Amino acid sequence: MWASRAGEFARILTHRRGQDLDSWIEAVLADDLPALHRFVHGLRKDNDAVTAGLTLPHNNGPTEGVVNKIKLLKRQTYGRASSPRLRKRILLNSSSDRVRRSFSSNR
């Protein structure tokens, strides 16, 4: 039973069927699966955001990638660079990424 409910949720997730979430939640609550009940309780806390995330094609992946790169640069310069120097390194790195992207798209 647990595996079938997990598979159903995976299909909702991969096929962006957020409109099916409420019926899936009701089915899970009808089952005797305490671990999934806790999961469903967490989903219901922010139901609108979860439904939107499972339905809409938008995501914040590019933003998270930039934040991850900035954190990496900050870790690499920890104890060695002042704030202005770190800022220059971030700006130089982002401009070199743009150059690389434009070069690879022109090929």
N, C-alpha and C positions, 0 to 999 in steps of 0.2 A: 504494500500500500504506500509506504513512504517513497519508494523509488518511482512509482507511477506519478505521485503528486509532484515530486522533484522534476520528473520529465515534463509534466504539463507546464510547470513554471518555466522551465528552460525553453519550451516552445513559445510561451508568451513573451519571454525575453528576446529570443532570437528573431521572432517574426514580428516584433513590435506590435503586439496585440494587447495593449494596455486596457482596452475596453473589456477584455475577458478577465481582468484581475479580480473584480468583485465576485464573480461567480466562482472563481478558483478559491478565493478566501472563504466563501460560504461552504464550499465542499470540504476544505481542510478543517474548518471548525466543526463540521459534522463528524469527522473522523476522530479516532482516539490516538492522536499523535502529538503529545505534549511539546516535543521539540519544535514541530512546525507551528504549533499554537503560539509559541514565543516569537517565532519569526513573523507570523502574521500580525501579532500585536505590534511589532516594530514597524511593519509596513503601514499599518493603519494610523500610526502616529502622524505620518505625513503623507496621507493617501493621495492628495492632489499632485504633489511633487513626484511620487512614485509612478502614478498613472501617466503623467506627462513624460517622465523619463522612459517609460516603456512604450510610448506612442510616438513621440516627436523624433525627427531625425537629427535634431541639434544636439551637440555635446560640447564640453569644454576641454576636449583633448588637446587642441593646439595651445591653449592657455596654460594647461598643466605642463606641457612640454617645455614652454618658455620658463615657467617657474622652476621646474626641475633643473634646467640648464643654469639658471642664475644661482640656485643653491649649490650646484657642483662647482661653479666658479668661485663662490664665496668660500666653500670648504678648501679649495685648492690654495686660496690666498690667505687663509686664516693665520693671523700673527705676522704676516709679511707685508700686507698692503693696507694703506689707509683707505678711507671711504672714497675720496676722489679717484684714486688709482683703480679701485674695484669698479667704480662707475665707468671709467674709460675702458676697462677690460670687457665689461658687459656690452657696452656700445660697440666696440670693435668686433666682438664675437658675433653680435646680432647682424652687423653689416656684412661680415664675411659669409654668414649663412645665406643672406639674400643674394649675394654674388654667386655663391655655389648653386643655389636653386635656379637662378636665371641662366647660369651656364648649362646646367643639366637639362633644363627645359628647352634650350635652343638646339640641342643635339638631335 
